[in-house]
Amino acid sequence: MSLSFRSENYGNIAFGFFNIESDMLLLENHFFFADRFCGWMGDLSEMKAVESVLFEQEVHVIEALEKIGDLMGAIHGVRFTGFIGRIYELFSFPPDPEKFRQNPEGFRTQRIVEEEIRRFSIQRSMCIRFHRDNRVLIGPYEFSVPVFHELIGYVWQGGYPRWKGEIRPAYVRGT
């Protein structure tokens, strides 16, 4: 599940997986797939000699909170609103809490999830900027390098529930 991480300019913000059968991540109201995030991180890591790296990526943005939905209501099966509610209608929370693990094959649902998010979002360019002076900007959010590393670690471990069977997808392993 998504967790709260400390940004330098907006306080605590949500980042992470929001459904174990999808590999889509949210950054507050910005949505993108984990394989893309891992690709961006790989691109950043290859630019070590550059003082400031800037690139832009297309992401889905949901501007109205009610269109995002109620994550806790959807998890508990009582309120299926917005995009998150729709995803939980398609991929419900497992009745057995022991089965609550991030699916390393969640990339297989990307086509379905992409179709659904298009109904709720607009596509926008999101700036990613890495400064050698210990600042990382992802969209409007600025992170210290240690918190940025926490975001990467979160995806590496498979979020709050961890990867099912401790099996990481190839895009996480970089293979």
Stockholm file with secondary structure:
# STOCKHOLM 1.0

chainA/1-175         MSLSFRSENYGNIAFGFFNIESDMLLLENHFFFADRFCGWMGDLSEMKAVESVLFEQEVHVIEALEKIGDLMGAIHGVRFTGFIGRIYELFSFPPDPEKFRQNPEGFRTQRIVEEEIRRFSIQRSMCIRFHRDNRVLIGPYEFSVPVFHELIGYVWQGGYPRWKGEIRPAYVRGT
#=GR chainA/1-175 SS CCEEEEETTTEEEEEEESCTTCCEEEETTEEEEHHHHHHHHHHHHTCTTCSEEEEEEEEEECCSHHHHCCHHHHHTTSCCCHHHHHHHHHSCCCSSGGGCCBCTTGGGGHHHHHHHHHTTCEEEEEEEEEETTTEEEETTEEEEHHHHHHHHHHHHHTTTTCBGGGCCCHHHHTC
#=GC SS_cons         CCEEEEETTTEEEEEEESCTTCCEEEETTEEEEHHHHHHHHHHHHTCTTCSEEEEEEEEEECCSHHHHCCHHHHHTTSCCCHHHHHHHHHSCCCSSGGGCCBCTTGGGGHHHHHHHHHTTCEEEEEEEEEETTTEEEETTEEEEHHHHHHHHHHHHHTTTTCBGGGCCCHHHHTC
//
